[in-house]
Amino acid sequence: MMTQQAHKILHIQASPSPDSRSASVARHFLAEHHRHRPGSAHEHLNVWQEPLPAFDAEMIAAKFAVLRARNATPEQQRRWEEARRLSQRFNAADRYVLSVPMWNFGLPYRLKHYIDVVTLAGENWIWTPQRGYEGFLRDKKALLVYTSAGAYPIAPGDAENDFQKGQMRRWLKFLGITEIAEISAAPSLAPPETTAAALEQAKAEAERLALDFF
């Protein structure tokens, strides 16, 4: 009998609402995945509850002092270590589930803050003159669960109005994660029968992906 590899899955929730549609679909996926592969470990990270260091002028100075000049002060080393710990926690996962609502056609600012903190040179990407940018997180997979007030298609084609999906795809691919699945639970601003049908369809897609995507 073939045994399934157990993965460490990190669920990153980008909505502050406990009743979030995107988080609900993500949890449904994780429950179904656990039913099929009970050995996998699931970790939940809510970016609204996670203490994120400010990526301000002091953090930028600490970054350059550590990575370039290598003459960082103890305080700069401490500041940079805050970011490294969060980045290493992110990097340690084998699989990612990200529940992402659309805010003002783009990402919630707290998710963008998290992305800027954990995306670190030397931790999950590198640049060399010979090869350019290279992501370290190859052989990993990600599931993106979207919600939005309007019904924006998953397939590319509405770049003028949808800055949610393309940014998430580009970020993950920058890190080396190229196997990406996507689910949309949109629209959320529509007649009740329309929003209910969209949510049920998203959960059905989550059940299908839970069988074999991870």
NORCORMO-V663480 format. One record per residue. N is the residue number from 1. RES is the residue in one small letter. PHI is phi in whole degrees, 0 to 359 (NA if undefined). Layout:
N,RES,PHI  N,RES,PHI
//
This chain:
1,m,NA  2,m,280  3,t,263  4,q,278  5,q,293  6,a,274  7,h,246  8,k,265  9,i,252  10,l,251  11,h,263  12,i,254  13,q,262  14,a,256  15,s,257  16,p,282  17,s,276  18,p,292  19,d,259  20,s,302  21,r,294  22,s,295  23,a,293  24,s,297  25,v,292  26,a,298  27,r,296  28,h,297  29,f,301  30,l,295  31,a,296  32,e,293  33,h,297  34,h,296  35,r,296  36,h,277  37,r,225  38,p,295  39,g,280  40,s,286  41,a,258  42,h,246  43,e,240  44,h,249  45,l,228  46,n,261  47,v,296  48,w,278  49,q,253  50,e,275  51,p,288  52,l,253  53,p,292  54,a,294  55,f,263  56,d,255  57,a,299  58,e,292  59,m,292  60,i,298  61,a,296  62,a,296  63,k,302  64,f,292  65,a,293  66,v,281  67,l,271  68,r,250  69,a,283  70,r,56  71,n,231  72,a,294  73,t,285  74,p,304  75,e,292  76,q,294  77,q,297  78,r,295  79,r,297  80,w,292  81,e,294  82,e,303  83,a,294  84,r,298  85,r,297  86,l,294  87,s,296  88,q,292  89,r,296  90,f,296  91,n,295  92,a,290  93,a,285  94,d,267  95,r,222  96,y,231  97,v,238  98,l,241  99,s,260  100,v,231  101,p,281  102,m,270  103,w,240  104,n,51  105,f,74  106,g,225  107,l,262  108,p,302  109,y,298  110,r,290  111,l,293  112,k,299  113,h,299  114,y,300  115,i,301  116,d,294  117,v,285  118,v,274  119,t,272  120,l,236  121,a,298  122,g,88  123,e,258  124,n,224  125,w,202  126,i,212  127,w,233  128,t,228  129,p,300  130,q,283  131,r,242  132,g,74  133,y,277  134,e,223  135,g,270  136,f,270  137,l,267  138,r,289  139,d,67  140,k,244  141,k,229  142,a,220  143,l,248  144,l,253  145,v,247  146,y,254  147,t,223  148,s,197  149,a,296  150,g,266  151,a,266  152,y,267  153,p,292  154,i,291  155,a,299  156,p,303  157,g,157  158,d,231  159,a,297  160,e,290  161,n,243  162,d,244  163,f,255  164,q,273  165,k,286  166,g,298  167,q,293  168,m,294  169,r,298  170,r,295  171,w,297  172,l,297  173,k,293  174,f,301  175,l,278  176,g,104  177,i,269  178,t,251  179,e,270  180,i,231  181,a,249  182,e,224  183,i,228  184,s,244  185,a,254  186,a,266  187,p,269  188,s,253  189,l,245  190,a,195  191,p,304  192,p,307  193,e,292  194,t,287  195,t,293  196,a,294  197,a,294  198,a,296  199,l,293  200,e,295  201,q,295  202,a,295  203,k,291  204,a,295  205,e,295  206,a,298  207,e,296  208,r,295  209,l,291  210,a,297  211,l,290  212,d,213  213,f,293  214,f,268
//
